[in-house]
Every structure is written in structure tokens, then in C-alpha cells.
Amino acid sequence: MADDKEWQDRVKGLLKAELAKRNINYKQLSELLEQHYGIKESSQNLSNKIARGKFSAVFLAQVCKAIGCNELKLN
């Protein structure tokens, strides 16, 4: 069974892959989150948060919705 660190790496990879697929950088993500949800986070803060892989399911869902990702594959 995967431990927390493995899951953090997995969700971090999933999110980074979805951003890369859409060619969205952290500055653009910051703008999208503010535009859609009023969330004000700097691109550096987003980079750090995603790099740690420790973020809430709410944050994951907000990012996915803001970038137009309606489905995640967990395989």
C-alpha cells in the first residue's frame, strides 16, 4: 500500500501533467483562480504548494475546474 509521500507525489504529478497538457504556467493558473473563484495566490505560492503535493481536495478540484480538466485518471 502506498504511503502518504507516494500519494503526494502522485497527485502532484497528476496536477502538473494536466497543467502541462494545457500549456498553463503558474502565473496563468494564478490568474484563472482569481478570475473564477476570487482566490488570490501568487504564482510562486502555487508552485510551492503543488511541488509539496500537500493540498486539499478542494484546491485540486478548483484548479482542475479552472483549467478545464473535468476528469482525472488515477492509474
DSSP file (Angstrom, degrees, kcal/mol; ACC not computed):
  #  RESIDUE AA STRUCTURE BP1 BP2  ACC     N-H-->O    O-->H-N    N-H-->O    O-->H-N    TCO  KAPPA ALPHA  PHI   PSI    X-CA   Y-CA   Z-CA
    1    1 A M              0   0    0      0, 0.0     2,-0.1     0, 0.0     0, 0.0   0.000 360.0 360.0 360.0 139.1    0.0    0.0    0.0
    2    2 A A        -     0   0    0      1,-0.1     2,-0.1     4,-0.1     0, 0.0  -0.424 360.0-137.0 -71.7 140.9    1.3    3.5   -0.9
    3    3 A D     >  -     0   0    0     -2,-0.1     4,-2.0     1,-0.1     3,-0.3  -0.349  33.8 -90.3 -88.7 177.6    2.3    5.8    1.9
    4    4 A D  H  > S+     0   0    0      1,-0.2     4,-2.8     2,-0.2     5,-0.2   0.884 125.1  54.5 -57.1 -42.7    1.4    9.5    2.2
    5    5 A K  H  > S+     0   0    0      1,-0.2     4,-2.4     2,-0.2    -1,-0.2   0.897 107.7  50.2 -60.9 -41.0    4.6   10.6    0.4
    6    6 A E  H  > S+     0   0    0     -3,-0.3     4,-2.1     2,-0.2    -1,-0.2   0.904 112.0  47.6 -64.4 -40.6    3.8    8.3   -2.6
    7    7 A W  H  X S+     0   0    0     -4,-2.0     4,-2.8     2,-0.2     5,-0.3   0.897 110.1  52.4 -67.1 -39.9    0.3    9.8   -2.8
    8    8 A Q  H  X S+     0   0    0     -4,-2.8     4,-2.2     1,-0.2    -2,-0.2   0.924 111.1  47.4 -60.5 -43.8    1.6   13.3   -2.5
    9    9 A D  H  X S+     0   0    0     -4,-2.4     4,-2.3    -5,-0.2    -1,-0.2   0.882 111.9  51.8 -63.7 -38.1    4.0   12.6   -5.4
   10   10 A R  H  X S+     0   0    0     -4,-2.1     4,-2.4     2,-0.2    -2,-0.2   0.947 112.6  42.0 -65.9 -49.4    1.1   11.0   -7.4
   11   11 A V  H  X S+     0   0    0     -4,-2.8     4,-2.5     2,-0.2     5,-0.2   0.871 113.5  53.8 -69.2 -34.3   -1.3   14.0   -7.0
   12   12 A K  H  X S+     0   0    0     -4,-2.2     4,-2.6    -5,-0.3    -1,-0.2   0.934 111.0  46.5 -61.1 -45.5    1.5   16.4   -7.7
   13   13 A G  H  X S+     0   0    0     -4,-2.3     4,-2.4     2,-0.2    -2,-0.2   0.893 111.1  52.0 -63.5 -41.6    2.3   14.6  -10.9
   14   14 A L  H  X S+     0   0    0     -4,-2.4     4,-2.1     2,-0.2    -2,-0.2   0.937 112.8  44.3 -59.5 -47.7   -1.3   14.4  -11.9
   15   15 A L  H  X S+     0   0    0     -4,-2.5     4,-2.2     1,-0.2    -2,-0.2   0.919 113.7  49.3 -67.1 -43.6   -1.8   18.2  -11.4
   16   16 A K  H  X S+     0   0    0     -4,-2.6     4,-2.5    -5,-0.2    -1,-0.2   0.891 110.6  51.8 -61.9 -38.9    1.5   19.1  -13.2
   17   17 A A  H  X S+     0   0    0     -4,-2.4     4,-2.7     2,-0.2    -1,-0.2   0.904 108.9  49.7 -64.8 -41.4    0.6   16.9  -16.1
   18   18 A E  H  X S+     0   0    0     -4,-2.1     4,-1.2     2,-0.2    -1,-0.2   0.887 112.1  48.1 -66.0 -38.4   -2.8   18.5  -16.5
   19   19 A L  H  <>S+     0   0    0     -4,-2.2     5,-2.6     2,-0.2     4,-0.3   0.925 113.1  48.1 -65.2 -43.9   -1.3   21.9  -16.4
   20   20 A A  H ><5S+     0   0    0     -4,-2.5     3,-1.4     1,-0.2    -2,-0.2   0.900 105.8  57.4 -64.5 -41.7    1.4   20.9  -19.0
   21   21 A K  H 3<5S+     0   0    0     -4,-2.7    -1,-0.2     1,-0.3    -2,-0.2   0.851 114.5  39.1 -55.6 -34.8   -1.3   19.3  -21.3
   22   22 A R  T 3<5S-     0   0    0     -4,-1.2    -1,-0.3    -3,-0.2    -2,-0.2   0.365 110.1-123.0 -99.3   3.6   -3.0   22.7  -21.4
   23   23 A N  T < 5 +     0   0    0     -3,-1.4     2,-0.5    -4,-0.3    -3,-0.2   0.899  57.7 153.9  54.9  44.9    0.3   24.7  -21.6
   24   24 A I      < -     0   0    0     -5,-2.6    -1,-0.2    -6,-0.1     2,-0.1  -0.913  27.6-159.5-107.9 124.5   -0.7   26.6  -18.5
   25   25 A N     >  -     0   0    0     -2,-0.5     4,-2.5    -3,-0.1     5,-0.2  -0.407  35.7 -97.5 -94.0 176.7    2.0   28.1  -16.3
   26   26 A Y  H  > S+     0   0    0      1,-0.2     4,-2.5     2,-0.2     5,-0.1   0.828 122.5  54.6 -67.5 -31.8    1.7   29.1  -12.6
   27   27 A K  H  > S+     0   0    0      2,-0.2     4,-2.0     1,-0.2    -1,-0.2   0.936 111.3  45.1 -65.0 -45.3    1.1   32.8  -13.5
   28   28 A Q  H  > S+     0   0    0      2,-0.2     4,-2.6     1,-0.2    -2,-0.2   0.896 112.2  52.2 -64.1 -39.8   -1.8   31.9  -15.7
   29   29 A L  H  X S+     0   0    0     -4,-2.5     4,-2.7     1,-0.2     5,-0.2   0.918 106.9  53.1 -61.6 -43.0   -3.1   29.5  -13.1
   30   30 A S  H  X S+     0   0    0     -4,-2.5     4,-1.9     1,-0.2    11,-0.3   0.913 111.1  46.6 -57.6 -43.8   -3.0   32.3  -10.5
   31   31 A E  H  X S+     0   0    0     -4,-2.0     4,-2.6     2,-0.2    -2,-0.2   0.896 111.8  50.5 -66.7 -40.9   -5.0   34.5  -12.9
   32   32 A L  H  X S+     0   0    0     -4,-2.6     4,-2.8     2,-0.2     5,-0.3   0.912 109.7  50.0 -64.1 -42.9   -7.5   31.7  -13.6
   33   33 A L  H  X S+     0   0    0     -4,-2.7     4,-2.2     2,-0.2     6,-1.6   0.887 113.8  45.6 -64.4 -38.7   -8.1   31.0   -9.9
   34   34 A E  H  X S+     0   0    0     -4,-1.9     4,-1.5     4,-0.3    -2,-0.2   0.925 114.7  48.3 -68.9 -43.1   -8.6   34.7   -9.1
   35   35 A Q  H  < S+     0   0    0     -4,-2.6    -2,-0.2    -5,-0.2    -1,-0.2   0.919 122.1  32.5 -62.6 -45.5  -10.9   35.1  -12.1
   36   36 A H  H  < S+     0   0    0     -4,-2.8    -2,-0.2    -5,-0.2    -3,-0.2   0.864 139.2  11.3 -82.5 -37.7  -13.1   32.0  -11.4
   37   37 A Y  H  < S-     0   0    0     -4,-2.2    -3,-0.2    -5,-0.3    -2,-0.2   0.415  92.7-113.5-127.0  -0.4  -13.1   31.9   -7.6
   38   38 A G     <  +     0   0    0     -4,-1.5     2,-0.5    -5,-0.5    -4,-0.3   0.677  62.9 153.0  71.9  15.9  -11.6   35.1   -6.2
   39   39 A I        -     0   0    0     -6,-1.6     2,-0.8    -7,-0.1    -1,-0.3  -0.697  31.3-158.6 -83.0 121.7   -8.6   33.1   -4.9
   40   40 A K        +     0   0    0     -2,-0.5     2,-0.4    -3,-0.1    -9,-0.1  -0.855  29.4 147.4-106.4 101.4   -5.5   35.3   -4.7
   41   41 A E        -     0   0    0     -2,-0.8    -7,-0.1   -11,-0.3    -8,-0.1  -1.000  44.1-121.5-132.7 134.5   -2.4   33.2   -4.7
   42   42 A S     >  -     0   0    0     -2,-0.4     4,-2.4     1,-0.1     5,-0.2  -0.295  25.2-115.0 -69.6 159.0    0.9   34.2   -6.3
   43   43 A S  H  > S+     0   0    0      1,-0.2     4,-2.4     2,-0.2     5,-0.1   0.872 118.5  53.1 -61.8 -36.0    2.5   32.1   -8.9
   44   44 A Q  H  > S+     0   0    0      2,-0.2     4,-2.4     1,-0.2    -1,-0.2   0.905 108.1  49.3 -66.4 -41.0    5.4   31.3   -6.6
   45   45 A N  H  > S+     0   0    0      2,-0.2     4,-2.7     1,-0.2    -2,-0.2   0.908 111.8  49.0 -64.2 -41.8    3.0   30.2   -3.8
   46   46 A L  H  X S+     0   0    0     -4,-2.4     4,-2.7     2,-0.2     5,-0.3   0.913 110.3  51.5 -63.1 -42.5    1.1   28.0   -6.3
   47   47 A S  H  X S+     0   0    0     -4,-2.4     4,-2.3     1,-0.2    -2,-0.2   0.928 113.1  44.7 -59.2 -46.2    4.4   26.5   -7.5
   48   48 A N  H  X S+     0   0    0     -4,-2.4     4,-1.9     2,-0.2    -2,-0.2   0.917 113.4  50.0 -64.7 -44.4    5.5   25.7   -3.9
   49   49 A K  H  X>S+     0   0    0     -4,-2.7     4,-1.2     1,-0.2     5,-0.8   0.926 115.1  42.7 -61.9 -46.4    2.1   24.3   -2.9
   50   50 A I  H  <5S+     0   0    0     -4,-2.7    -1,-0.2     1,-0.2    -2,-0.2   0.885 110.5  56.3 -69.4 -38.1    2.0   22.0   -5.9
   51   51 A A  H  <5S+     0   0    0     -4,-2.3    -1,-0.2    -5,-0.3    -2,-0.2   0.846 106.7  50.7 -62.4 -34.1    5.6   21.0   -5.6
   52   52 A R  H  <5S-     0   0    0     -4,-1.9    -1,-0.2    -5,-0.1    -2,-0.2   0.818  97.6-143.2 -72.0 -29.9    5.0   19.8   -2.0
   53   53 A G  T  <5 +     0   0    0     -4,-1.2     2,-0.7    -3,-0.2    -3,-0.1   0.623  63.2 120.5  75.1  11.7    2.0   17.8   -3.1
   54   54 A K      < +     0   0    0     -5,-0.8     2,-0.3   -43,-0.1    -1,-0.2  -0.846  33.6 122.2-112.8  94.2    0.2   18.7    0.1
   55   55 A F        -     0   0    0     -2,-0.7    -5,-0.0    -3,-0.1     2,-0.0  -0.969  60.1 -93.1-147.8 161.6   -3.0   20.5   -0.8
   56   56 A S     >  -     0   0    0     -2,-0.3     4,-2.2     1,-0.1     5,-0.1  -0.252  28.7-117.9 -75.7 161.5   -6.7   20.0   -0.1
   57   57 A A  H  > S+     0   0    0      1,-0.2     4,-2.6     2,-0.2     5,-0.2   0.828 117.6  58.7 -63.6 -32.2   -9.1   18.1   -2.4
   58   58 A V  H  > S+     0   0    0      2,-0.2     4,-2.7     1,-0.2    -1,-0.2   0.931 105.7  47.5 -63.0 -45.9  -11.0   21.5   -2.7
   59   59 A F  H  > S+     0   0    0      2,-0.2     4,-2.7     1,-0.2     5,-0.2   0.928 111.7  50.7 -60.7 -45.6   -7.8   23.1   -4.1
   60   60 A L  H  X S+     0   0    0     -4,-2.2     4,-2.5     1,-0.2    -2,-0.2   0.924 112.6  46.3 -57.8 -46.5   -7.3   20.2   -6.5
   61   61 A A  H  X S+     0   0    0     -4,-2.6     4,-2.6     2,-0.2     5,-0.2   0.896 112.1  50.6 -65.3 -40.9  -11.0   20.5   -7.7
   62   62 A Q  H  X S+     0   0    0     -4,-2.7     4,-2.6     2,-0.2    -2,-0.2   0.928 112.5  46.3 -63.4 -44.7  -10.8   24.3   -8.1
   63   63 A V  H  X S+     0   0    0     -4,-2.7     4,-2.0     2,-0.2     6,-0.2   0.944 113.0  49.5 -62.7 -47.5   -7.6   24.0  -10.1
   64   64 A C  H  X>S+     0   0    0     -4,-2.5     5,-3.2    -5,-0.2     4,-0.6   0.930 114.0  44.9 -58.6 -46.7   -9.0   21.3  -12.3
   65   65 A K  H ><5S+     0   0    0     -4,-2.6     3,-0.9     1,-0.2    -1,-0.2   0.909 111.6  53.1 -64.6 -42.2  -12.2   23.2  -13.0
   66   66 A A  H 3<5S+     0   0    0     -4,-2.6    -1,-0.2     1,-0.2    -2,-0.2   0.827 113.0  43.4 -63.8 -33.1  -10.4   26.5  -13.6
   67   67 A I  H 3<5S-     0   0    0     -4,-2.0    -1,-0.2    -5,-0.2    -2,-0.2   0.447 119.6-106.4 -94.6   0.3   -8.1   24.9  -16.2
   68   68 A G  T <<5 +     0   0    0     -3,-0.9     2,-0.8    -4,-0.6    -3,-0.2   0.731  69.7 144.9  84.8  22.9  -10.9   22.9  -17.9
   69   69 A C      < +     0   0    0     -5,-3.2    -1,-0.3    -6,-0.2    -2,-0.1  -0.852  15.6 169.1 -95.5 111.8  -10.0   19.5  -16.6
   70   70 A N        +     0   0    0     -2,-0.8     2,-0.3     1,-0.2    -1,-0.1   0.464  62.8  38.4-100.9  -2.7  -13.2   17.6  -16.0
   71   71 A E        -     0   0    0     -7,-0.1     2,-0.4     2,-0.0    -1,-0.2  -0.988  58.5-163.6-152.4 135.3  -11.7   14.2  -15.4
   72   72 A L        -     0   0    0     -2,-0.3     2,-0.6    -3,-0.1   -57,-0.0  -0.973  13.6-146.2-119.2 136.4   -8.6   12.7  -13.7
   73   73 A K        -     0   0    0     -2,-0.4    -2,-0.0     1,-0.1     0, 0.0  -0.898   8.0-167.7-100.7 124.4   -7.3    9.2  -14.3
   74   74 A L              0   0    0     -2,-0.6    -1,-0.1     1,-0.2   -60,-0.0   0.317 360.0 360.0 -96.1   8.4   -5.7    7.8  -11.2
   75   75 A N              0   0    0      0, 0.0    -1,-0.2     0, 0.0    -2,-0.0   0.523 360.0 360.0 -72.0 360.0   -4.0    4.7  -12.8
